[in-house]
Amino acid sequence: MRAWTLPKFLTFPEDERENITFSNTALIRLNPDTAHIELKVGEGGYSTDANIYAITQPTQPAAVLQWIGFQADIILPKDVNGIAVGSIGYRLHDGTNQWYWNGSAWVQGTSVWNTEAEVAAHISAFNATTTHKLRIVINLVTTDQEQTPSVSRVRLAYRANIESQFDDVLYRTLAPALKEQLRPAVDFLGVGSGSVTINFGAVADQSRSRFDITDVDAVWDITDDPGLTNDLLGSYAPSTRTITLTSSVASSHRLQIRALYRPEVVVIGTAVDFIEVEQVPAVHLIGPETMSRTVGAKIEVVDKAAGTALVWPGPRVDDLRFDVFLHAPTGKDLQRLVSAMDQFIRANGILRTYGTDEAVQLTAVAAVARGVTQPNLEGVFSTLIPLNVMGLLEFDRRALTSDGDGVYPILEVRLTGGVDLTVVLGD
C-alpha cells in the first residue's frame, strides 16, 4: 500500500471558537486579536492554578494510518534574567478520552501532563486508526501573574492512505456527499384506499421514470384539499413501501404524494463530445478544468528536542471547475433538482475532504440553471451548472526528512547593546 506523509495544522481563528473546549472560560481564552490560546487576565492578574487547559478543535482525517510528528508554536513568559516563569503541557485526545505518555505507553487519564518533547517522540505510538480523530489538550501555567504563556498553532504530521488529494476531494468527498445529501422532491398522483394505508410501491412503479425513493415527505387529499393545506402523512415504511395516513381517504379521492429521491450521481473524468443518459434523474460531473498556483514557503514539522524535521516544498493550490449536468424527466422535476443542487452548494460552502479533513470552498458559477424549458429529442430535460472547488492543497508525495542538519526553531531573538545577539532555541 502506498502512503503519503502529510502535514496538518491546527490554528485558532475566531471561527474555530465554538469547536474549542476550555476548562474554565474565566481563566483561559482564545484571544480574537492574536488567534492565540492564552490565560485570561482577572482582577489579580493571570491565575497561577496548575490545571487550566484548552482542548483544540478535532481533526479527523479518515485516511490516517499513523501520527508521526508534533510541534507547538508557543510563547513562554520569562523574567528579567530570561528564566521561564511558565510552562505548557500536553495530552492527546481521541474525541472521547484524554491520554498521556507514562514513559512506556499511552494510557487513558488526566493525572499527568507531557512535555512537547515527550509528545513529539512518542506520538507515532498513539492509536490513530480506531476513531481517526485527534484533539490536543493544552495546559497553560504561569508563576507570574503579569504574564501568560500562549499557543498560536499546533503542527502535526501523519501517514495517510490516499491516492492523491484530488482523488480524495472528488471520489471520496464530493461525489459521496452528493449521493448522500442530494434529495430532490418529486410528486406522484394516486387514489385513496378507503383505509389509512397506501401501497406507495404500486403508485411509484407506475411512473415512466426510475426514482430511487428514500422517503415520503407529504400526502394531500387533493379532491377535498386542492390548496394542499392539510398534510395527511403519518409515517412511511421504506421496507414495505407503505404509507400510513393520519386518517382514511375514500377510494374515489385523488391523492398527491410528495416523495424524496436519490438521483444517480456519475463522475466522468475526461471531456466527452456527448453524453448518453442511461436513466433519469441523474447528475453527471464532467471535468475538471484546473487552475494551479504554488505557495512558495516550505512547510515544516519540527521535533525541537531531537533537532530534526519533516519538510515539504511549498504545496500547490488547485482551483477545479466541473460541469455539472442535471437530467430529469420533466421540467418541474428538473427545476426541483436544480433547487436541491443549489441547497447542497449552500450547505457545503466549506466542504471538508473525507480522507485528509482539509477545507475546500464550493461555489456555483451560475446559480440559475440554463436551458430548462425544452426537452431533447428523447424527452429528457437537462441543464448545466458550472461548479468550482477552490483551494485544494496538493502536497508532494516525497517528504524530506531532515536529520541533525541545522533544524533549530528560533522562538525569540534578543538584542542587547546594539551588537550582542542572543538566540533562544526551542526546548
N, C-alpha and C positions, 0 to 999 in steps of 0.2 A: 504494500500500500504506500502510495506517495503521500507525504505530509508536508504541509507548509509550516514555516516558522513565521509568526506574525506578531506585530506589536498591538497592544491595546492600552489606550489612555483613559483614565477616569479623571475628568476635570469637574469643576464645581460652579458652573454658571448659574444664574438665578433660576433658569427654567428647570434645574435639577433639584431645587429645594424640596419639593414635595416627595422626592424619592430618597432623600437622605434622612436617617433617623438620628436624633440627638438624645443622649441620656438625660439631659436636663436643659431645656431651652433657656433657662435663666442663667446658665453657666457657660454654654458653648453655642456657637452660632456659625452660620455661613455669612461672611461679610459680602454684601452685594456690590460694594465698590471694588474690592480686590479679587473676588471669587476665591477667597481662601477660607478654609475651616480654621477657626481660632477660638480662644476663650472669649467669653463675653464679660465686659467690664461692668462691675457693680459699684455700689456706694463706697466700698472699701477697696476698690481696685479689682484685679483678677483673682479668682478663687485659687487657693493653693491645695484644694482637695486632690486626692490621688487617683480617683476613679471617674474622671469626666471623659466622655468619649462620644464620637460620632460614627455611624455606620454608613459607608458610602452607598450610592445607588448601585443596584446589581448590574452585572454584565452576565449574559447568558448565551455565549456562542455555542450552538448545538454541535458544531464540528470539533470542539476542543477535545484533544487527546491527552494533553499534559500541560500544566503551567510550568514554565521553565525560567522565568525572570521576574524580578520585583525591584522597583526603585520608587522612593518617595521624594518629591521635590518639596523641601522643608525650609523653614527659617527657625533657628533656635535662638532664644534671647541669651545675652551674655552680660556679665558685669563689666566694670571699667577695666578689669585685668584680662578680659577676653575669656573668662571662665563661664561655661554654660550654666544658666540658672533655671534651666527647664529640660524636659525630656519628652520624647514621643515614643509610645509603644504601639504594638500592633497585634491583632489576632485576625484569623481568616474566618469567613462566614459563608456557609454553603446555601444560604437562602432560608435556613431554618435554625441552625445551631452555630455557635461560635467554637473555634478550635485554636489551640495553641501548641507550639512545639515544646515537648517536655525533655528534650535532649536526645531522644531516640525515635520519637514518633509524634504524629499529630493526634492529639486527644481532645475530646469534647470537654469544654469547661470555660470558666471565666475567672479563674484564680490567678492566672499568670499573664503578663504582657511580654511579648517578644520584642527584641530589637529589630531594626531594619536588616541588619546583617544576618540574623537568625532566619528571618523570613526569606531573604534572598537566597541563602544557602540551602534551604530545605523546602521551598515551595514546590519543587518538582516531585516531592513525595506526597503532596496533598491530593486527595481523591478528586479528580477533575471530571469524571465521567458518570457519576451517579445522578447528580442534578444538573451538571454542566453550568452551574451558577456560582458566581463568586462576588462577595462583597468584602470590603476591607474595614475592619474595626480599628479606629484611630483614637488613641488615648493621649490627650494633651495635659502636661503637668508643668507648672511653674512654681518656683520658690520665691519669685519676686513679683509682688502684687502689682507692679507697674509695667510688667512686660508679659507678653504671651507668645508661646510657640505657634506656628501656623503651618498648614499643608496646602499647597496650591495644586498638586497633581500627583496621581499615582500612576506609574508606568508598569505595565505587565508585558510579558512575552509568553507565547504559547504555541504548541504544535497543533495544527488543525488538519482534519481530514476533509479537504475540499479540492476540487479540480482547479478552480480559479475563482477569483472574486466575481467575474462576470457570470460564471456558471451558478454561483451562489445567489446572485441577485435575480437572475432570470428564472432558472429552473427550480430553485429551492425556496424562492421567496415570492416573486411577483406572480408567476403562473399559479402556484398553490393558493396564494391569497385570493386571486380572482375566483378560483374554483370553490373556495371555502366561503367567501363573503358575498359574491355577486348573486343576489336573489331578486330578480325582477318579478313583477306580478303579471298574471295572465287570468283572464275571465273565461269561464265556461258557463253554458246555459244548460239547465236541467229541469226536471219536474219533481214536485213533491211525491212522497211515497205513501202518504196517509199516516205516517208514523214519525218518530223523532230521528230515525236513521236514514242515511242516504248512501247508496253504493256509489262512491265517487269514482272508483276504478272504472265502472262501466261508462260513466259520463266522460272521463278523461280519455278513454280509449276510442271514443267516437271522433276525437279531434284528428284532423288530417295531418297535423304536425306532431312530432315527438317532443313531449315536455317531460323532463326529469323532475317530477313534483317532489318537493321537500316538505311542504306544509300547506295547510289551508288557512287563509287569513280572515275570511268573512263569508257569510252566506246571507242573501236577502230574498225575500218573497216579493218579486217584482210585480206580481199580479196585484197584491194589496199595497205594496210599498215601492212604487216606481221611483221615488226620490232617494231610495237607499238610505233610510234613516234608522232602521231597526235591524241591527245585526243579530241573526239567529244562531250563530255558531256557538256550540257548546264545547266540542272537542273534536280532534281528528286523530285517528289511529293509523299511522303510516303502514303498519304491518298488514292490516286488513283493508286499507284504503276506504275506511268507513268514517263518515261524518255523523256526529251526534248533534242534533239541534236542541235548542232550549225549549222549543215547542213544536208540535207536529204541524206539517204542511199538507194540505189536501193534494191529491194526485192531479187535480185539474189546474193547480197553480204552477206558475213558472218560477224557477229559481235562477239567481245569478250567483255563481260561486267564484270567489277570488282566491287563487292559489299562488304560492311562491314556487319558483322552479330554479334548477341549476342548469345554466346554459353550458354547452360544450365549449371548452377552452382549448385551443390548439395553438402551439408555438411553431411558426415556420421560420427557420433560422436564416434562410437566404432569400434574396429577392426572386420573385417569380413574375411571369408575364400575365398569368391569370390564376384564379383560384376556382377549383371545382368544389362547391359546397356540398358535402355529403349529407348533412342534415341541418335543420334549423330548429330552434335558435342556436346560434353559435357565435363565439368570439375568437377571432383569429389575430394573433400577434405576428407581425412581419418586421424583420429588420434584425439588428438596429443599424442606423447610421450613428457613427461615433465621432465626437469631438474630444480631443485629449489635450491635456496640458500637464507639465511636470512641475512638481513642487521641489524647489532646489535644495532645501535644507535636509540633511540626513536625519534619520530617526535612530535614537539610541535608547537602550535599557541597560543601565549600568549597575553592576554589583560593586558598590563602593568599597566594601571591605576587601574583596578579592582583587580589585583593580582591573576588572575585566568588563566587557560589554558585548551585547548583541547590537549590531549596526546594520541598518538598512539604507540604501540610497533613497533619495527623495522619491516618494511614491508618485505615480501617475494618477491624475484625477480625470475620470471619464464622464462625459455627459452623453447619454444614449437617447436616441429618438426612434420610437417604434410607431409603425402604422397599425392602429387597432381597427380592424374591420368588424362591424356588428351586423349580423344577419338575423332576420326574423320573418315569420310567415305573413304578417300583416303590418300595415303602417302603424297601427296602435301598439302592437307588440314591440315594434322597433323603437317607438318613442319611449316606451317604458324601459326597454333595455338601455337606451341612451341615458335615461334618468338614473337607472341603477348604477351605470358606469360613472356618471357624474358624482353620485353619492359615495361610491367607492374611492374615487380620487380625493374627495373632500375628507373622508375619514382616514385616508392614508397619505396625507400630505407629507408627513415624515414617516417613511417606511423603514423598518429595521430589518436588515438582512438576517435570514434564518441561521446560516452556518457561522457567521462571524459577528453578528449583533452590532453592525455598524449602520449609521443612519444615512439614508439617501432621500432626496427630495423627489416627490412625484407630482408632476403638473401636466395639465392638458393644454396643448397649443390652441385648440379650438374647443371651447366648452359647448358650442352649439353644433350639432351634427349637420352634415350637408347631404343633400340628395336623398331625402327620405320620402318624397311624395309619390314616386313612381316605382313599381316593381320591375325587375328584369323580365326577360322572356320566360324564365322558369317560375315566375310568380313570387320571387324572393325579394324582400325589401332589405336594402343594405345601406350602410353609411360608414364613413371613415372618421375616426378621432385620432389625430396625432398625439402621442403620449411621450413625455420626457421623463427619464430617470436621471437625476442630476447629482453629481458629487460622489460618484463611486470611486473609492480608493483602490488602486491596483498596485500591490507591492511585488517587488522582485522575489521570485521563489528562493533565490540564494541570499540567505542572511549571513553576513560576515561576522565571525566570532573573533573578537579582539582579546588576546591573552597576554596581559602584562606588558602592553606596548604603549604606555603613557595615557591610560584612561583614568583621569583624575577629575571628577566633577568638582568644579570650583563653586562653593556656596557663597563666599564672601571675599572681597579684596579690600584691604585696609591700607591707606596711605598715611605715613607719618613723616613729618619733616620735609615733605615735598619730594623726597628722593628714596626713602627706605620703603620697600614693598614687602608686605607680609601676605602670603596666600594661605587661607584656611581651607583645608580639604574636607570633603565629606567624610563622616565617620560612621 
